[in-house]
Amino acid sequence: MTSINAIRFNDYSGIMICDEQRHWNDDRMKIFGADKIRPVVPGEIIERYGIVAAYGNTGTSSIGDELRFKIRERILEVYKKQVEMEGGPPEKFLTIPDIAELTFKLITEVKHDHINECLKNMVGFSTDDFIQSEYKKDGREYKIKSKEIIEKAMKEIAGSSGTDQTGAVFGNAGIIAGYDPSGGFQIYLFSMRHSFYEPVPSGFVAQGSGSDMANVSFSRFFNHLTLEERKNTIDRIEGTIAAIDAVNEASLNNIGVGGYFNIFLFDGKKPEKERLIEINDHRSRFCSEMIHACRYGFIKETIIKEMVEGLLYESKDLDWASNLVWEQVEDKKALHRFLRGYPSDVWASDESRLLPLLR
């Protein structure tokens, strides 16, 4: 249950954004605080090569955490091996496509490891044992002959058994977005169920239970862009607003999406340490709420653009943003009620506010 998204603005910049809600135990209790997107390139590699990347996972939280940790560790492992082989830091290092390939290999490994665990718990043998039609246990060899066992194992391996264990494995998908000096900003999509990875050619991607509403919101935004804008020159402020707006839509319409949004801003023209900035505090929440209010006509879009640029891109503080917005709100009482979740008949002064504004 989640919403993980990415947009490419141009050759050197883009955004990733997600919610923080996850479910816990059979009663589906909500927890706010899941790290669904995390940077995966170690600091020393960022400083030396200017490469930045982040991985976001939808599905089982523990598998997402495992993958993010292993991707980072594998990148560092590759770097140390190259340093050892060349007697010092290599002149060139991994690109984003290289990191995507490395990530897919890790996803495949993790998938196989978890399927093996499921098989061993269910029928007592691994996928390798199943291929060989025999396994050893307590020093004895056993042939795998039972049609019932074979059918059960095949369903488990294919992810079609319908059990919670395999669902927790096959239900995972991921996004990597990042910048490297040779290839620029790129986005890749991954699927555990369908065992594939591919570059994202459309300019945006949405994954998770909230992807249905996020895709509608993204499509609405992209449909108003020219072909040139879609490919190369999406305004970063408009693109950021569109990304936040998409997760707002997912949060409003999907029970599995909520909490503060985690925003990752990529800019390959910035100094190495500033090429990937993470924002997941009150600034993120304030932007989310004010953009939502803008869509219902409480705040002018020009003010929202100024707020997003100052708060997220120019390091201005929350007091500045709050003063900027509230000073121009005509009906402050109505906006307070709107943000607190009152029904529309309490805060709407005319029928035009009963539907969100569309681009």
Secondary structure, DSSP 4 states (H G I P E B T S, - for coil): ---EEEEE-SSSEEEEEE--EEEETTTTEEEE----EEE-S-HHHHHHH--EEEEEEES-HHHHHHHHHHHHHHHHHHHHHHHHHHTS--SS---HHHHHHHHHHHHHHHHHHHHHHHHHHHHS--HHHHHHTEEEETTEEEE---HHHHHHHHHHHHT-S--HHHHHHHT-EEEEEEEETTTEEEEEEEETTTTEEEE--SSEEEESTTHHHHHHHHHHHHTTS-HHHHHT---HHHHHHHHHHHHHHHHHH-TT--SPPEEEEEETTS-GGGSEEEE-SHHHHHHHHHHHHHHTTSS-HHHHHHHHIIIIIS---HHHHHHHHHTT-S-HHHHHHHHTT--HHHH-SSGGGGS----
